[in-house]
Amino acid sequence: MSFLFPSLLAIGLPLVALPILIHLINLRRQQRIRWAAMQFLLESQRRNRRWVLLRQILLLLTRMAVVAVLVIMLAHLVLRNEWLSMLGRGTTHHLVLLDDSYSMSDHWNDTSSLSEGKRAVQSIVEEAAQQSDNQLITLLRFSEASQLSAGAQPKVFAEQINDTFRSKLESLLASWEPSETDVGPADALKAIPRLPLAKDGETLLVYLVSDYRNRQFASATEIRKLLADLKEREHVAQIHLIRCVRDARPNLAIISLAPESGVRAAGIEMWMSVTVVNYGDTPARGVTVQLEQDGDALPALVLDDIPARGELKHKFLVQFAGVVPMVAH
């Protein structure tokens, strides 16, 4: 038996004494009033004193138990087979799915979506390292999950959480950068059944760390089904959804860069078009598109306002001296 958030116990367990405090306060509020029939009440109290006292104690213990259960639930109690734990086989396996799609490169202030995701991974490892039982961790990036074949292992698979792993974790996370893919959480969740996860004596905790873009989760019927199927799997104790972006962030994307119809020849101006879509909930103003031709920067394109959930197509003239690539940012 262990807790994912043991620090909450130190804060919450003293609250178990709150019912006792309330009981003592109520005792001080009682007033003594003598009246003619008091002797009959005193006689009845003497006869039923033990039963009344027992009922009050049971009621007080029940209230204290309710507070204790709430604190334990908030601290995320993890139960496992105690016999296996006594034999040294009780294990908690943390499976962390980290979103490294291109949207995680979003920056604000002095951080980014991926940086916040890495901090979440470090917090999970630090919390697990404080537990007394055996702790394992598997780190699986979204881009890695989409290419994982059945039975294959990711680079970080069932690693023992100890001082050695914690010392190399920082350099490992520092080497991870956003991938130029749009792989989503569904691909990562589909990779879990393909992992050769051991089952006997293990409690599996799954963490989905992502920026939770609306484009992926607005109609997440498939994701909800995958999470429900995962929850039904044996040994999956808990599933945690960790969002590494607190506020809604602007989300623009170039979905098309193509030449228009007409003559296409070297040395002759031709029309091209670029289409930018706004996935955000607010209009995008002052949007610029930086063009590069054969590694040389071209004048930036300043677009009109793009409405929320809308897109804008912009035409521009270019002239090629030969067959050269063009890149838009």
Secondary structure, DSSP 4 states (H G I P E B T S, - for coil): -EES-THHHHHHGGGGGHHHHHHHHHHHT------TTHHHHHHHHHHHHHHHHHHHHHHHHHHHHHHHHHHHHHTTEE---HHHHHTT--EEEEEEEE--SGGGG-EETTEEHHHHHHHHHHHHHHHHHT-SSEEEEEEEEHHHHHTPPTT---SEEEEE-SHHHHHHHHHHHHT----S----HHHHHHHGGGS----TTEEEEEEEEE---HHHHTT-HHHHHHHHHHHHSTTEEEEEEEES--S----EEEEEEEEPSS---TTS-EEEEEEEEE-SSS-B-S-EE-EEETTEEPPPEEPPPB-TT-EEEEEEEE--SSS--EEE-
